[in-house]
Amino acid sequence: DIVMTQSPDSLAVSLGERATINCKSSQSVLDSSNNKNYLGWYQQKPGQPPKLLIYWASTRESGVPDRFSGSGSGTDFTLTISSLQAEDVAVYYCQQYYSTPPDFGQGTRLEIK
Amino acid sequence: EMQLVESGGGLDQPGGSLRLSCAASGFTFSNYWMHWVRQAPGKGLVWVSRITGDGSNTAYADSVKGRFTISRDNAKDTLYLQMNSLRAEDTAVYYCARTFLSRDAFDIWGQGTMVTVSS
């Protein structure tokens, strides 16, 4: 199984500042046949289901604000929020869907400083 | 509007059984692989099971293999999770979610249904 590890576990950032969350997979999730990284990012607010933000490591889901961006390849990935807004307070999860089981990272709690 | 709505959660004793349902609407259900993901109180997301669009192939997390069975009725646009031999550690919110391809991100999620296993 591919193990997903996020860092940090929690993060406090001032409004308008940049927030960066890291995700590392125990094996590469890059498919060299199509050059796609099978990595997604989700946002979960209290009492709500997860919401897909980013897929293929860097493609923003429709309707997601452009302050959210994803980067990385192979085993190391980053979710960046360029200018933190109050509504971005949530827990963020990365997920690999390269192989079964499509496991998630442990989550990163993002708060306002 | 594309939507998934779970039902069937509740309180059951260890060793008991529950069947969860997930009703889909707003999209062609049979075109999508479907998944169950659970989240214990205050914990992270854990993938549980998945089924192909035609229902011919299934997969399970090791923690539920042999106890849980995923199935679907494409005529009713509904996904199921039969949960047997329940354990306290199965206590969680259970979400259904869809993927378009075999290896794809989970783009639509239901609101979840709570399962509590306790004596």
Contacts between the chains, C-beta under 8 A, distances in Angstrom:
chain1	res1	chain2	res2	distance
A	38	B	103	5.6
A	40	B	105	3.8
A	40	B	106	7.2
A	42	B	45	7.7
A	42	B	106	7.6
A	44	B	45	7.7
A	48	B	111	7.9
A	49	B	95	5.5
A	49	B	109	4.0
A	49	B	110	6.5
A	49	B	111	5.8
A	49	B	112	5.7
A	50	B	37	8.0
A	50	B	45	6.4
A	50	B	95	7.5
A	50	B	106	7.4
A	50	B	109	5.7
A	51	B	109	7.4
A	52	B	105	5.5
A	52	B	106	6.3
A	52	B	107	5.1
A	55	B	104	7.7
A	55	B	105	3.8
A	55	B	107	7.6
A	56	B	105	7.9
A	61	B	107	7.0
A	93	B	44	6.8
A	93	B	45	5.7
A	95	B	45	7.7
A	95	B	105	7.2
A	95	B	106	7.4
A	97	B	99	7.4
A	97	B	103	5.1
A	97	B	104	6.1
A	97	B	105	6.0
A	97	B	106	8.0
A	98	B	103	6.4
A	99	B	103	7.8
A	100	B	50	7.3
A	100	B	59	5.1
A	101	B	47	5.0
A	101	B	59	7.4
A	101	B	61	5.7
A	102	B	35	7.7
A	102	B	47	5.5
A	102	B	50	7.9
A	102	B	103	7.9
A	103	B	46	7.8
A	103	B	47	6.0
A	104	B	44	6.2
A	104	B	45	4.4
A	104	B	46	7.2
A	104	B	47	7.1
A	105	B	44	7.6
A	106	B	44	5.1
A	107	B	44	4.6
A	107	B	45	7.4
